[in-house]
Amino acid sequence: MSLHPISDKAEVSVDFPDKAYIGSFGRHSQYDAYADADSVAVRLVRPGEDRREAVVHLHYGLLAGILVELARSLAARPPLDEAHRNDLSEAAKQLAASLEPRGNADPDPAPG
């Protein structure tokens, strides 16, 4: 896992009945995203004196549902600016390509 610079920004909030935690991660922060057998994780790190770190783990079924809801939300609003639209489109293409079956692996070989 290697950290990458955040080129935009992120905000995280966690609300409990008696308190709330809010953190922002901007251009001086870093992120990491990775997948394992059951889930994906996104880690946001703000270094320095006011160091903070947030990690979110999402199982694949939940992530799929979130992506569907994001697609619906984006379709129902005015179009994004060209730069953000291009960034998201390229990332979605890379995600779709990574989900295609790989040629060498046969996960369900025929018996016999």
DODO-304955 format. One record per atom (N, C-alpha, C): atom name; residue number from 1; x, y, z; residue in three letters. Coordinates in steps of 0.001 Angstrom, whole numbers. Example, Ala and Ser with C-alpha at 12.3 -4.5 7.8 and 13.67 -1.06 7.14 Angstrom:
2
<rec at="N" i="1" xx="13190" yy="-5690" zz="7800" aa="ALA"/>
<rec at="CA" i="1" xx="12300" yy="-4500" zz="7800" aa="ALA"/>
<rec at="C" i="1" xx="13200" yy="-3300" zz="7800" aa="ALA"/>
<rec at="N" i="2" xx="12850" yy="-2250" zz="7080" aa="SER"/>
<rec at="CA" i="2" xx="13670" yy="-1060" zz="7140" aa="SER"/>
<rec at="C" i="2" xx="12900" yy="30" zz="7870" aa="SER"/>
! end
This chain:
112
<rec at="N" i="1" xx="837" yy="-1175" zz="0" aa="MET"/>
<rec at="CA" i="1" xx="0" yy="0" zz="0" aa="MET"/>
<rec at="C" i="1" xx="884" yy="1240" zz="0" aa="MET"/>
<rec at="N" i="2" xx="698" yy="2068" zz="-1001" aa="SER"/>
<rec at="CA" i="2" xx="1455" yy="3308" zz="-1031" aa="SER"/>
<rec at="C" i="2" xx="498" yy="4485" zz="-1026" aa="SER"/>
<rec at="N" i="3" xx="916" yy="5541" zz="-404" aa="LEU"/>
<rec at="CA" i="3" xx="80" yy="6730" zz="-303" aa="LEU"/>
<rec at="C" i="3" xx="257" yy="7598" zz="-1537" aa="LEU"/>
<rec at="N" i="4" xx="-839" yy="8223" zz="-1962" aa="HIS"/>
<rec at="CA" i="4" xx="-860" yy="9090" zz="-3129" aa="HIS"/>
<rec at="C" i="4" xx="-1347" yy="10468" zz="-2691" aa="HIS"/>
<rec at="N" i="5" xx="-865" yy="11526" zz="-3326" aa="PRO"/>
<rec at="CA" i="5" xx="-1330" yy="12859" zz="-2940" aa="PRO"/>
<rec at="C" i="5" xx="-2802" yy="13063" zz="-3301" aa="PRO"/>
<rec at="N" i="6" xx="-3518" yy="13780" zz="-2477" aa="ILE"/>
<rec at="CA" i="6" xx="-4908" yy="14123" zz="-2766" aa="ILE"/>
<rec at="C" i="6" xx="-4896" yy="15385" zz="-3619" aa="ILE"/>
<rec at="N" i="7" xx="-5468" yy="15302" zz="-4813" aa="SER"/>
<rec at="CA" i="7" xx="-5449" yy="16438" zz="-5730" aa="SER"/>
<rec at="C" i="7" xx="-6682" yy="17328" zz="-5576" aa="SER"/>
<rec at="N" i="8" xx="-7651" yy="16892" zz="-4807" aa="ASP"/>
<rec at="CA" i="8" xx="-8880" yy="17653" zz="-4619" aa="ASP"/>
<rec at="C" i="8" xx="-9094" yy="17779" zz="-3112" aa="ASP"/>
<rec at="N" i="9" xx="-10186" yy="17250" zz="-2583" aa="LYS"/>
<rec at="CA" i="9" xx="-10372" yy="17271" zz="-1131" aa="LYS"/>
<rec at="C" i="9" xx="-11392" yy="16217" zz="-725" aa="LYS"/>
<rec at="N" i="10" xx="-11362" yy="15876" zz="552" aa="ALA"/>
<rec at="CA" i="10" xx="-12310" yy="14923" zz="1128" aa="ALA"/>
<rec at="C" i="10" xx="-12669" yy="15410" zz="2520" aa="ALA"/>
<rec at="N" i="11" xx="-13880" yy="15119" zz="2925" aa="GLU"/>
<rec at="CA" i="11" xx="-14330" yy="15403" zz="4277" aa="GLU"/>
<rec at="C" i="11" xx="-14974" yy="14150" zz="4836" aa="GLU"/>
<rec at="N" i="12" xx="-14717" yy="13891" zz="6101" aa="VAL"/>
<rec at="CA" i="12" xx="-15255" yy="12723" zz="6773" aa="VAL"/>
<rec at="C" i="12" xx="-15968" yy="13197" zz="8025" aa="VAL"/>
<rec at="N" i="13" xx="-17168" yy="12677" zz="8254" aa="SER"/>
<rec at="CA" i="13" xx="-17842" yy="12980" zz="9515" aa="SER"/>
<rec at="C" i="13" xx="-18454" yy="11698" zz="10054" aa="SER"/>
<rec at="N" i="14" xx="-18354" yy="11563" zz="11363" aa="VAL"/>
<rec at="CA" i="14" xx="-18960" yy="10435" zz="12061" aa="VAL"/>
<rec at="C" i="14" xx="-19791" yy="11038" zz="13180" aa="VAL"/>
<rec at="N" i="15" xx="-21092" yy="10771" zz="13147" aa="ASP"/>
<rec at="CA" i="15" xx="-22008" yy="11341" zz="14131" aa="ASP"/>
<rec at="C" i="15" xx="-22453" yy="10281" zz="15125" aa="ASP"/>
<rec at="N" i="16" xx="-22269" yy="10573" zz="16394" aa="PHE"/>
<rec at="CA" i="16" xx="-22757" yy="9760" zz="17486" aa="PHE"/>
<rec at="C" i="16" xx="-23841" yy="10563" zz="18205" aa="PHE"/>
<rec at="N" i="17" xx="-24673" yy="9930" zz="19022" aa="PRO"/>
<rec at="CA" i="17" xx="-25733" yy="10683" zz="19706" aa="PRO"/>
<rec at="C" i="17" xx="-25223" yy="11879" zz="20526" aa="PRO"/>
<rec at="N" i="18" xx="-24050" yy="11745" zz="21144" aa="ASP"/>
<rec at="CA" i="18" xx="-23573" yy="12819" zz="22010" aa="ASP"/>
<rec at="C" i="18" xx="-22362" yy="13584" zz="21482" aa="ASP"/>
<rec at="N" i="19" xx="-21852" yy="13224" zz="20286" aa="LYS"/>
<rec at="CA" i="19" xx="-20697" yy="13938" zz="19732" aa="LYS"/>
<rec at="C" i="19" xx="-20569" yy="13653" zz="18239" aa="LYS"/>
<rec at="N" i="20" xx="-19785" yy="14467" zz="17594" aa="ALA"/>
<rec at="CA" i="20" xx="-19512" yy="14294" zz="16169" aa="ALA"/>
<rec at="C" i="20" xx="-18025" yy="14497" zz="15929" aa="ALA"/>
<rec at="N" i="21" xx="-17476" yy="13725" zz="15025" aa="TYR"/>
<rec at="CA" i="21" xx="-16091" yy="13867" zz="14609" aa="TYR"/>
<rec at="C" i="21" xx="-16104" yy="14275" zz="13142" aa="TYR"/>
<rec at="N" i="22" xx="-15390" yy="15350" zz="12826" aa="ILE"/>
<rec at="CA" i="22" xx="-15322" yy="15838" zz="11459" aa="ILE"/>
<rec at="C" i="22" xx="-13855" yy="16062" zz="11118" aa="ILE"/>
<rec at="N" i="23" xx="-13459" yy="15578" zz="9958" aa="GLY"/>
<rec at="CA" i="23" xx="-12090" yy="15768" zz="9510" aa="GLY"/>
<rec at="C" i="23" xx="-12060" yy="16119" zz="8041" aa="GLY"/>
<rec at="N" i="24" xx="-11148" yy="16993" zz="7678" aa="SER"/>
<rec at="CA" i="24" xx="-10989" yy="17335" zz="6267" aa="SER"/>
<rec at="C" i="24" xx="-9597" yy="16919" zz="5816" aa="SER"/>
<rec at="N" i="25" xx="-9519" yy="16552" zz="4560" aa="PHE"/>
<rec at="CA" i="25" xx="-8276" yy="16084" zz="3959" aa="PHE"/>
<rec at="C" i="25" xx="-8127" yy="16825" zz="2632" aa="PHE"/>
<rec at="N" i="26" xx="-7123" yy="17689" zz="2555" aa="GLY"/>
<rec at="CA" i="26" xx="-6946" yy="18518" zz="1368" aa="GLY"/>
<rec at="C" i="26" xx="-5677" yy="18187" zz="623" aa="GLY"/>
<rec at="N" i="27" xx="-5165" yy="19173" zz="-66" aa="ARG"/>
<rec at="CA" i="27" xx="-4026" yy="18984" zz="-964" aa="ARG"/>
<rec at="C" i="27" xx="-2734" yy="18565" zz="-266" aa="ARG"/>
<rec at="N" i="28" xx="-2628" yy="18762" zz="1023" aa="HIS"/>
<rec at="CA" i="28" xx="-1428" yy="18332" zz="1744" aa="HIS"/>
<rec at="C" i="28" xx="-1629" yy="16948" zz="2368" aa="HIS"/>
<rec at="N" i="29" xx="-2756" yy="16323" zz="2067" aa="SER"/>
<rec at="CA" i="29" xx="-3065" yy="15000" zz="2597" aa="SER"/>
<rec at="C" i="29" xx="-2784" yy="13940" zz="1542" aa="SER"/>
<rec at="N" i="30" xx="-2934" yy="12685" zz="1947" aa="GLN"/>
<rec at="CA" i="30" xx="-2674" yy="11560" zz="1056" aa="GLN"/>
<rec at="C" i="30" xx="-3770" yy="10521" zz="1209" aa="GLN"/>
<rec at="N" i="31" xx="-3866" yy="9630" zz="216" aa="TYR"/>
<rec at="CA" i="31" xx="-4851" yy="8554" zz="279" aa="TYR"/>
<rec at="C" i="31" xx="-4240" yy="7253" zz="-211" aa="TYR"/>
<rec at="N" i="32" xx="-4918" yy="6182" zz="124" aa="ASP"/>
<rec at="CA" i="32" xx="-4580" yy="4855" zz="-343" aa="ASP"/>
<rec at="C" i="32" xx="-5903" yy="4129" zz="-537" aa="ASP"/>
<rec at="N" i="33" xx="-6006" yy="3337" zz="-1566" aa="ALA"/>
<rec at="CA" i="33" xx="-7202" yy="2529" zz="-1795" aa="ALA"/>
<rec at="C" i="33" xx="-6733" yy="1135" zz="-2197" aa="ALA"/>
<rec at="N" i="34" xx="-7369" yy="127" zz="-1628" aa="TYR"/>
<rec at="CA" i="34" xx="-6947" yy="-1233" zz="-1927" aa="TYR"/>
<rec at="C" i="34" xx="-8118" yy="-2197" zz="-1783" aa="TYR"/>
<rec at="N" i="35" xx="-7959" yy="-3362" zz="-2391" aa="ALA"/>
<rec at="CA" i="35" xx="-8993" yy="-4391" zz="-2370" aa="ALA"/>
<rec at="C" i="35" xx="-8407" yy="-5683" zz="-1821" aa="ALA"/>
<rec at="N" i="36" xx="-9256" yy="-6456" zz="-1146" aa="ASP"/>
<rec at="CA" i="36" xx="-8858" yy="-7796" zz="-718" aa="ASP"/>
<rec at="C" i="36" xx="-9956" yy="-8769" zz="-1155" aa="ASP"/>
<rec at="N" i="37" xx="-9984" yy="-9942" zz="-612" aa="ALA"/>
<rec at="CA" i="37" xx="-10933" yy="-10966" zz="-1050" aa="ALA"/>
<rec at="C" i="37" xx="-12387" yy="-10602" zz="-776" aa="ALA"/>
<rec at="N" i="38" xx="-12651" yy="-9828" zz="275" aa="ASP"/>
<rec at="CA" i="38" xx="-14028" yy="-9539" zz="685" aa="ASP"/>
<rec at="C" i="38" xx="-14466" yy="-8101" zz="532" aa="ASP"/>
<rec at="N" i="39" xx="-13506" yy="-7176" zz="439" aa="SER"/>
<rec at="CA" i="39" xx="-13890" yy="-5770" zz="533" aa="SER"/>
<rec at="C" i="39" xx="-12855" yy="-4863" zz="-113" aa="SER"/>
<rec at="N" i="40" xx="-13201" yy="-3585" zz="-129" aa="VAL"/>
<rec at="CA" i="40" xx="-12266" yy="-2539" zz="-519" aa="VAL"/>
<rec at="C" i="40" xx="-12090" yy="-1615" zz="681" aa="VAL"/>
<rec at="N" i="41" xx="-11007" yy="-882" zz="679" aa="ALA"/>
<rec at="CA" i="41" xx="-10765" yy="78" zz="1748" aa="ALA"/>
<rec at="C" i="41" xx="-10212" yy="1353" zz="1140" aa="ALA"/>
<rec at="N" i="42" xx="-10569" yy="2462" zz="1739" aa="VAL"/>
<rec at="CA" i="42" xx="-10023" yy="3763" zz="1386" aa="VAL"/>
<rec at="C" i="42" xx="-9466" yy="4352" zz="2675" aa="VAL"/>
<rec at="N" i="43" xx="-8210" yy="4751" zz="2607" aa="ARG"/>
<rec at="CA" i="43" xx="-7550" yy="5342" zz="3778" aa="ARG"/>
<rec at="C" i="43" xx="-7139" yy="6761" zz="3421" aa="ARG"/>
<rec at="N" i="44" xx="-7521" yy="7712" zz="4249" aa="LEU"/>
<rec at="CA" i="44" xx="-7148" yy="9109" zz="4095" aa="LEU"/>
<rec at="C" i="44" xx="-6218" yy="9476" zz="5238" aa="LEU"/>
<rec at="N" i="45" xx="-5107" yy="10152" zz="4925" aa="VAL"/>
<rec at="CA" i="45" xx="-4108" yy="10494" zz="5935" aa="VAL"/>
<rec at="C" i="45" xx="-3759" yy="11971" zz="5808" aa="VAL"/>
<rec at="N" i="46" xx="-3871" yy="12676" zz="6918" aa="ARG"/>
<rec at="CA" i="46" xx="-3404" yy="14055" zz="6967" aa="ARG"/>
<rec at="C" i="46" xx="-2207" yy="14078" zz="7906" aa="ARG"/>
<rec at="N" i="47" xx="-1007" yy="14300" zz="7365" aa="PRO"/>
<rec at="CA" i="47" xx="197" yy="14273" zz="8201" aa="PRO"/>
<rec at="C" i="47" xx="378" yy="15581" zz="8962" aa="PRO"/>
<rec at="N" i="48" xx="1380" yy="15597" zz="9777" aa="GLY"/>
<rec at="CA" i="48" xx="1749" yy="16823" zz="10464" aa="GLY"/>
<rec at="C" i="48" xx="1283" yy="16886" zz="11898" aa="GLY"/>
<rec at="N" i="49" xx="1303" yy="18094" zz="12451" aa="GLU"/>
<rec at="CA" i="49" xx="940" yy="18319" zz="13842" aa="GLU"/>
<rec at="C" i="49" xx="-487" yy="17899" zz="14141" aa="GLU"/>
<rec at="N" i="50" xx="-1387" yy="18201" zz="13213" aa="ASP"/>
<rec at="CA" i="50" xx="-2807" yy="17868" zz="13383" aa="ASP"/>
<rec at="C" i="50" xx="-3121" yy="16565" zz="12635" aa="ASP"/>
<rec at="N" i="51" xx="-2258" yy="15573" zz="12819" aa="ARG"/>
<rec at="CA" i="51" xx="-2378" yy="14310" zz="12094" aa="ARG"/>
<rec at="C" i="51" xx="-3736" yy="13668" zz="12338" aa="ARG"/>
<rec at="N" i="52" xx="-4329" yy="13169" zz="11265" aa="ARG"/>
<rec at="CA" i="52" xx="-5547" yy="12365" zz="11376" aa="ARG"/>
<rec at="C" i="52" xx="-5544" yy="11312" zz="10287" aa="ARG"/>
<rec at="N" i="53" xx="-6257" yy="10261" zz="10544" aa="GLU"/>
<rec at="CA" i="53" xx="-6363" yy="9163" zz="9588" aa="GLU"/>
<rec at="C" i="53" xx="-7774" yy="8606" zz="9667" aa="GLU"/>
<rec at="N" i="54" xx="-8358" yy="8352" zz="8509" aa="ALA"/>
<rec at="CA" i="54" xx="-9684" yy="7745" zz="8432" aa="ALA"/>
<rec at="C" i="54" xx="-9604" yy="6582" zz="7460" aa="ALA"/>
<rec at="N" i="55" xx="-10186" yy="5460" zz="7844" aa="VAL"/>
<rec at="CA" i="55" xx="-10219" yy="4284" zz="6976" aa="VAL"/>
<rec at="C" i="55" xx="-11660" yy="3798" zz="6889" aa="VAL"/>
<rec at="N" i="56" xx="-12117" yy="3550" zz="5675" aa="VAL"/>
<rec at="CA" i="56" xx="-13462" yy="3018" zz="5449" aa="VAL"/>
<rec at="C" i="56" xx="-13315" yy="1698" zz="4703" aa="VAL"/>
<rec at="N" i="57" xx="-13885" yy="628" zz="5264" aa="HIS"/>
<rec at="CA" i="57" xx="-13912" yy="-686" zz="4613" aa="HIS"/>
<rec at="C" i="57" xx="-15335" yy="-929" zz="4125" aa="HIS"/>
<rec at="N" i="58" xx="-15477" yy="-1305" zz="2871" aa="LEU"/>
<rec at="CA" i="58" xx="-16788" yy="-1601" zz="2287" aa="LEU"/>
<rec at="C" i="58" xx="-16745" yy="-2967" zz="1627" aa="LEU"/>
<rec at="N" i="59" xx="-17663" yy="-3844" zz="2008" aa="HIS"/>
<rec at="CA" i="59" xx="-17768" yy="-5127" zz="1326" aa="HIS"/>
<rec at="C" i="59" xx="-18305" yy="-4882" zz="-79" aa="HIS"/>
<rec at="N" i="60" xx="-17996" yy="-5793" zz="-985" aa="TYR"/>
<rec at="CA" i="60" xx="-18293" yy="-5588" zz="-2405" aa="TYR"/>
<rec at="C" i="60" xx="-19776" yy="-5351" zz="-2683" aa="TYR"/>
<rec at="N" i="61" xx="-20670" yy="-6044" zz="-1995" aa="GLY"/>
<rec at="CA" i="61" xx="-22103" yy="-5836" zz="-2218" aa="GLY"/>
<rec at="C" i="61" xx="-22529" yy="-4423" zz="-1877" aa="GLY"/>
<rec at="N" i="62" xx="-22032" yy="-3901" zz="-763" aa="LEU"/>
<rec at="CA" i="62" xx="-22349" yy="-2529" zz="-380" aa="LEU"/>
<rec at="C" i="62" xx="-21741" yy="-1540" zz="-1366" aa="LEU"/>
<rec at="N" i="63" xx="-20505" yy="-1762" zz="-1765" aa="LEU"/>
<rec at="CA" i="63" xx="-19866" yy="-874" zz="-2732" aa="LEU"/>
<rec at="C" i="63" xx="-20657" yy="-848" zz="-4043" aa="LEU"/>
<rec at="N" i="64" xx="-21131" yy="-2000" zz="-4487" aa="ALA"/>
<rec at="CA" i="64" xx="-21938" yy="-2051" zz="-5717" aa="ALA"/>
<rec at="C" i="64" xx="-23198" yy="-1207" zz="-5565" aa="ALA"/>
<rec at="N" i="65" xx="-23869" yy="-1329" zz="-4437" aa="GLY"/>
<rec at="CA" i="65" xx="-25062" yy="-529" zz="-4187" aa="GLY"/>
<rec at="C" i="65" xx="-24756" yy="956" zz="-4164" aa="GLY"/>
<rec at="N" i="66" xx="-23650" yy="1326" zz="-3553" aa="ILE"/>
<rec at="CA" i="66" xx="-23237" yy="2732" zz="-3504" aa="ILE"/>
<rec at="C" i="66" xx="-22972" yy="3259" zz="-4908" aa="ILE"/>
<rec at="N" i="67" xx="-22287" yy="2474" zz="-5739" aa="LEU"/>
<rec at="CA" i="67" xx="-22002" yy="2908" zz="-7111" aa="LEU"/>
<rec at="C" i="67" xx="-23281" yy="3109" zz="-7907" aa="LEU"/>
<rec at="N" i="68" xx="-24267" yy="2225" zz="-7721" aa="VAL"/>
<rec at="CA" i="68" xx="-25560" yy="2377" zz="-8406" aa="VAL"/>
<rec at="C" i="68" xx="-26232" yy="3671" zz="-7958" aa="VAL"/>
<rec at="N" i="69" xx="-26240" yy="3937" zz="-6656" aa="GLU"/>
<rec at="CA" i="69" xx="-26871" yy="5159" zz="-6160" aa="GLU"/>
<rec at="C" i="69" xx="-26144" yy="6413" zz="-6645" aa="GLU"/>
<rec at="N" i="70" xx="-24812" yy="6352" zz="-6718" aa="LEU"/>
<rec at="CA" i="70" xx="-24063" yy="7478" zz="-7252" aa="LEU"/>
<rec at="C" i="70" xx="-24415" yy="7724" zz="-8717" aa="LEU"/>
<rec at="N" i="71" xx="-24539" yy="6649" zz="-9486" aa="ALA"/>
<rec at="CA" i="71" xx="-24914" yy="6787" zz="-10897" aa="ALA"/>
<rec at="C" i="71" xx="-26288" yy="7423" zz="-11029" aa="ALA"/>
<rec at="N" i="72" xx="-27236" yy="6989" zz="-10222" aa="ARG"/>
<rec at="CA" i="72" xx="-28586" yy="7580" zz="-10254" aa="ARG"/>
<rec at="C" i="72" xx="-28546" yy="9061" zz="-9881" aa="ARG"/>
<rec at="N" i="73" xx="-27790" yy="9379" zz="-8869" aa="SER"/>
<rec at="CA" i="73" xx="-27702" yy="10763" zz="-8406" aa="SER"/>
<rec at="C" i="73" xx="-27066" yy="11660" zz="-9464" aa="SER"/>
<rec at="N" i="74" xx="-25993" yy="11187" zz="-10077" aa="LEU"/>
<rec at="CA" i="74" xx="-25336" yy="11976" zz="-11115" aa="LEU"/>
<rec at="C" i="74" xx="-26230" yy="12157" zz="-12338" aa="LEU"/>
<rec at="N" i="75" xx="-27015" yy="11135" zz="-12681" aa="ALA"/>
<rec at="CA" i="75" xx="-27905" yy="11221" zz="-13840" aa="ALA"/>
<rec at="C" i="75" xx="-29041" yy="12210" zz="-13603" aa="ALA"/>
<rec at="N" i="76" xx="-29403" yy="12440" zz="-12357" aa="ALA"/>
<rec at="CA" i="76" xx="-30550" yy="13287" zz="-12029" aa="ALA"/>
<rec at="C" i="76" xx="-30163" yy="14756" zz="-11823" aa="ALA"/>
<rec at="N" i="77" xx="-28922" yy="15085" zz="-11917" aa="ARG"/>
<rec at="CA" i="77" xx="-28480" yy="16457" zz="-11663" aa="ARG"/>
<rec at="C" i="77" xx="-27879" yy="17037" zz="-12940" aa="ARG"/>
<rec at="N" i="78" xx="-27640" yy="18341" zz="-12967" aa="PRO"/>
<rec at="CA" i="78" xx="-26958" yy="18918" zz="-14127" aa="PRO"/>
<rec at="C" i="78" xx="-25590" yy="18266" zz="-14317" aa="PRO"/>
<rec at="N" i="79" xx="-25113" yy="18197" zz="-15557" aa="PRO"/>
<rec at="CA" i="79" xx="-23821" yy="17528" zz="-15815" aa="PRO"/>
<rec at="C" i="79" xx="-22675" yy="18163" zz="-15028" aa="PRO"/>
<rec at="N" i="80" xx="-21717" yy="17331" zz="-14680" aa="LEU"/>
<rec at="CA" i="80" xx="-20505" yy="17814" zz="-14022" aa="LEU"/>
<rec at="C" i="80" xx="-19673" yy="18629" zz="-15006" aa="LEU"/>
<rec at="N" i="81" xx="-18742" yy="19420" zz="-14471" aa="ASP"/>
<rec at="CA" i="81" xx="-17826" yy="20120" zz="-15353" aa="ASP"/>
<rec at="C" i="81" xx="-16960" yy="19091" zz="-16073" aa="ASP"/>
<rec at="N" i="82" xx="-16388" yy="19500" zz="-17186" aa="GLU"/>
<rec at="CA" i="82" xx="-15669" yy="18565" zz="-18051" aa="GLU"/>
<rec at="C" i="82" xx="-14516" yy="17859" zz="-17348" aa="GLU"/>
<rec at="N" i="83" xx="-13738" yy="18570" zz="-16545" aa="ALA"/>
<rec at="CA" i="83" xx="-12585" yy="17961" zz="-15874" aa="ALA"/>
<rec at="C" i="83" xx="-13024" yy="16850" zz="-14930" aa="ALA"/>
<rec at="N" i="84" xx="-14019" yy="17100" zz="-14071" aa="HIS"/>
<rec at="CA" i="84" xx="-14481" yy="16071" zz="-13134" aa="HIS"/>
<rec at="C" i="84" xx="-15162" yy="14927" zz="-13888" aa="HIS"/>
<rec at="N" i="85" xx="-15917" yy="15256" zz="-14927" aa="ARG"/>
<rec at="CA" i="85" xx="-16582" yy="14218" zz="-15716" aa="ARG"/>
<rec at="C" i="85" xx="-15552" yy="13296" zz="-16368" aa="ARG"/>
<rec at="N" i="86" xx="-14500" yy="13872" zz="-16940" aa="ASN"/>
<rec at="CA" i="86" xx="-13455" yy="13061" zz="-17576" aa="ASN"/>
<rec at="C" i="86" xx="-12725" yy="12197" zz="-16560" aa="ASN"/>
<rec at="N" i="87" xx="-12393" yy="12772" zz="-15389" aa="ASP"/>
<rec at="CA" i="87" xx="-11702" yy="11996" zz="-14348" aa="ASP"/>
<rec at="C" i="87" xx="-12544" yy="10800" zz="-13908" aa="ASP"/>
<rec at="N" i="88" xx="-13834" yy="11035" zz="-13637" aa="LEU"/>
<rec at="CA" i="88" xx="-14704" yy="9948" zz="-13189" aa="LEU"/>
<rec at="C" i="88" xx="-14927" yy="8914" zz="-14291" aa="LEU"/>
<rec at="N" i="89" xx="-15077" yy="9379" zz="-15516" aa="SER"/>
<rec at="CA" i="89" xx="-15295" yy="8463" zz="-16637" aa="SER"/>
<rec at="C" i="89" xx="-14092" yy="7545" zz="-16830" aa="SER"/>
<rec at="N" i="90" xx="-12902" yy="8106" zz="-16795" aa="GLU"/>
<rec at="CA" i="90" xx="-11691" yy="7298" zz="-16955" aa="GLU"/>
<rec at="C" i="90" xx="-11542" yy="6298" zz="-15810" aa="GLU"/>
<rec at="N" i="91" xx="-11811" yy="6726" zz="-14594" aa="ALA"/>
<rec at="CA" i="91" xx="-11717" yy="5824" zz="-13442" aa="ALA"/>
<rec at="C" i="91" xx="-12739" yy="4693" zz="-13560" aa="ALA"/>
<rec at="N" i="92" xx="-13960" yy="5015" zz="-14004" aa="ALA"/>
<rec at="CA" i="92" xx="-14994" yy="3989" zz="-14170" aa="ALA"/>
<rec at="C" i="92" xx="-14588" yy="2980" zz="-15241" aa="ALA"/>
<rec at="N" i="93" xx="-13973" yy="3447" zz="-16305" aa="LYS"/>
<rec at="CA" i="93" xx="-13499" yy="2532" zz="-17361" aa="LYS"/>
<rec at="C" i="93" xx="-12425" yy="1598" zz="-16818" aa="LYS"/>
<rec at="N" i="94" xx="-11499" yy="2147" zz="-16012" aa="GLN"/>
<rec at="CA" i="94" xx="-10455" yy="1307" zz="-15436" aa="GLN"/>
<rec at="C" i="94" xx="-11042" yy="278" zz="-14476" aa="GLN"/>
<rec at="N" i="95" xx="-12038" yy="685" zz="-13685" aa="LEU"/>
<rec at="CA" i="95" xx="-12699" yy="-246" zz="-12772" aa="LEU"/>
<rec at="C" i="95" xx="-13395" yy="-1345" zz="-13561" aa="LEU"/>
<rec at="N" i="96" xx="-14139" yy="-966" zz="-14599" aa="ALA"/>
<rec at="CA" i="96" xx="-14844" yy="-1955" zz="-15419" aa="ALA"/>
<rec at="C" i="96" xx="-13859" yy="-2936" zz="-16058" aa="ALA"/>
<rec at="N" i="97" xx="-12738" yy="-2429" zz="-16560" aa="ALA"/>
<rec at="CA" i="97" xx="-11737" yy="-3301" zz="-17185" aa="ALA"/>
<rec at="C" i="97" xx="-11135" yy="-4270" zz="-16167" aa="ALA"/>
<rec at="N" i="98" xx="-10942" yy="-3818" zz="-14929" aa="SER"/>
<rec at="CA" i="98" xx="-10352" yy="-4684" zz="-13909" aa="SER"/>
<rec at="C" i="98" xx="-11304" yy="-5795" zz="-13483" aa="SER"/>
<rec at="N" i="99" xx="-12597" yy="-5636" zz="-13758" aa="LEU"/>
<rec at="CA" i="99" xx="-13592" yy="-6642" zz="-13384" aa="LEU"/>
<rec at="C" i="99" xx="-13823" yy="-7679" zz="-14475" aa="LEU"/>
<rec at="N" i="100" xx="-13251" yy="-7481" zz="-15646" aa="GLU"/>
<rec at="CA" i="100" xx="-13403" yy="-8448" zz="-16732" aa="GLU"/>
<rec at="C" i="100" xx="-12663" yy="-9739" zz="-16372" aa="GLU"/>
<rec at="N" i="101" xx="-13223" yy="-10886" zz="-16803" aa="PRO"/>
<rec at="CA" i="101" xx="-12527" yy="-12160" zz="-16543" aa="PRO"/>
<rec at="C" i="101" xx="-11130" yy="-12145" zz="-17162" aa="PRO"/>
<rec at="N" i="102" xx="-10211" yy="-12762" zz="-16477" aa="ARG"/>
<rec at="CA" i="102" xx="-8832" yy="-12841" zz="-16972" aa="ARG"/>
<rec at="C" i="102" xx="-8660" yy="-14124" zz="-17756" aa="ARG"/>
<rec at="N" i="103" xx="-7918" yy="-14057" zz="-18844" aa="GLY"/>
<rec at="CA" i="103" xx="-7769" yy="-15171" zz="-19778" aa="GLY"/>
<rec at="C" i="103" xx="-7199" yy="-16450" zz="-19214" aa="GLY"/>
<rec at="N" i="104" xx="-6207" yy="-16401" zz="-18341" aa="ASN"/>
<rec at="CA" i="104" xx="-5507" yy="-17601" zz="-17883" aa="ASN"/>
<rec at="C" i="104" xx="-6214" yy="-18333" zz="-16762" aa="ASN"/>
<rec at="N" i="105" xx="-6972" yy="-17629" zz="-15968" aa="ALA"/>
<rec at="CA" i="105" xx="-7587" yy="-18261" zz="-14799" aa="ALA"/>
<rec at="C" i="105" xx="-8942" yy="-18855" zz="-15176" aa="ALA"/>
<rec at="N" i="106" xx="-9162" yy="-20111" zz="-14828" aa="ASP"/>
<rec at="CA" i="106" xx="-10438" yy="-20773" zz="-15059" aa="ASP"/>
<rec at="C" i="106" xx="-11014" yy="-21112" zz="-13689" aa="ASP"/>
<rec at="N" i="107" xx="-11888" yy="-20227" zz="-13123" aa="PRO"/>
<rec at="CA" i="107" xx="-12347" yy="-20423" zz="-11759" aa="PRO"/>
<rec at="C" i="107" xx="-13242" yy="-21640" zz="-11573" aa="PRO"/>
<rec at="N" i="108" xx="-13825" yy="-22177" zz="-12653" aa="ASP"/>
<rec at="CA" i="108" xx="-14730" yy="-23301" zz="-12538" aa="ASP"/>
<rec at="C" i="108" xx="-14421" yy="-24314" zz="-13640" aa="ASP"/>
<rec at="N" i="109" xx="-13311" yy="-25039" zz="-13524" aa="PRO"/>
<rec at="CA" i="109" xx="-12941" yy="-25962" zz="-14595" aa="PRO"/>
<rec at="C" i="109" xx="-13975" yy="-27080" zz="-14739" aa="PRO"/>
<rec at="N" i="110" xx="-14171" yy="-27506" zz="-15958" aa="ALA"/>
<rec at="CA" i="110" xx="-15117" yy="-28602" zz="-16229" aa="ALA"/>
<rec at="C" i="110" xx="-14535" yy="-29917" zz="-15687" aa="ALA"/>
<rec at="N" i="111" xx="-15413" yy="-30748" zz="-15089" aa="PRO"/>
<rec at="CA" i="111" xx="-14922" yy="-32029" zz="-14561" aa="PRO"/>
<rec at="C" i="111" xx="-14472" yy="-32956" zz="-15696" aa="PRO"/>
<rec at="N" i="112" xx="-13467" yy="-33781" zz="-15366" aa="GLY"/>
<rec at="CA" i="112" xx="-13102" yy="-34861" zz="-16238" aa="GLY"/>
<rec at="C" i="112" xx="-12069" yy="-34612" zz="-17164" aa="GLY"/>
! end
